[in-house]
């Protein structure tokens, strides 16, 4: 099961692209074969936090990263990883953490649209529409779609 040591995240926070790239490069470990996906984090004390545990991941991101933008970027990356693994509830929780942490409207709109897409994938079209409306209400006329 590939994991990343949380102490390594602090040195990876120079930009969204580097964080996203390095998380995948730093993954390691084998439990049932290496699949190249991120399954969680190991704290310095050896405690494992599964990627599905958005609350604990968020707490650790706030401790280790310096700015709300970096925390939002990490939660965004975790949400994308959860989405790829079809862990939609965890993905939504991570997108919501990124949404509530972000200070810029572009990131907020992307989070809202992404949650709408998750709801579409789950077949909940009325919920998807509600999330899309929130995105368009937040920043009408923005060209981020």
VENTASUL-V149191 format. One record per backbone hydrogen bond with DSSP energy under -0.5 kcal/mol. CO is the residue of the C=O (numbers start at 1). NH is the residue of the N-H. E is the energy in kcal/mol with one decimal. If there is no record, write none. Layout:
BEGIN
co: [CO CO]
nh: [NH NH]
e: [E E]
END
This chain:
BEGIN
co: [2 3 4 5 5 6 6 9 10 12 15 16 17 18 19 20 21 22 23 28 33 37 39 40 41 41 42 43 47 48 49 50 52 53 54 55 56 57 58 59 60 61 67 68 69 70 71 72 73 74 75 76 77 78 79 80 81 82 83 86 87 88 89 90 91 92 93 94 95 96 97 98 104 105 106 107 108 109 110 111 112 113 114 115 116 117 118 119 120 123 124 125 126 127 128 129 130 131 132 133 134 135 139 142]
nh: [39 28 42 8 9 9 10 12 13 15 19 20 21 22 23 24 25 26 27 3 35 39 51 4 43 49 6 46 43 50 41 53 54 57 58 59 60 61 62 63 64 65 71 72 73 74 75 76 77 78 79 80 81 82 83 84 85 87 86 88 91 92 93 94 95 96 97 98 99 100 101 102 108 109 110 111 112 113 114 115 116 117 118 119 120 121 122 124 123 125 128 129 130 131 132 133 134 135 136 137 138 139 142 144]
e: [-1.8 -1.4 -1.8 -1.7 -0.5 -1.3 -0.7 -1.8 -0.9 -0.5 -2.6 -2.8 -2.6 -3.2 -2.2 -1.0 -1.6 -2.5 -0.7 -2.0 -0.5 -0.5 -2.6 -1.2 -0.5 -3.2 -2.1 -2.2 -3.2 -0.6 -2.4 -1.9 -1.7 -2.3 -2.5 -2.3 -2.2 -2.4 -2.5 -1.6 -2.6 -2.6 -2.0 -3.0 -2.2 -2.2 -2.5 -2.4 -2.3 -2.4 -2.4 -2.3 -2.1 -2.7 -2.4 -2.3 -1.5 -3.0 -1.7 -1.1 -2.5 -2.7 -2.2 -2.3 -2.8 -2.7 -1.9 -2.5 -2.8 -2.6 -1.4 -2.3 -1.8 -2.9 -2.3 -2.4 -2.5 -2.7 -2.3 -2.4 -2.0 -2.2 -2.2 -2.4 -2.0 -2.4 -1.5 -2.5 -1.8 -1.2 -2.2 -2.5 -1.8 -2.2 -2.5 -2.5 -1.8 -1.9 -2.4 -2.5 -1.9 -1.5 -1.8 -0.9]
END
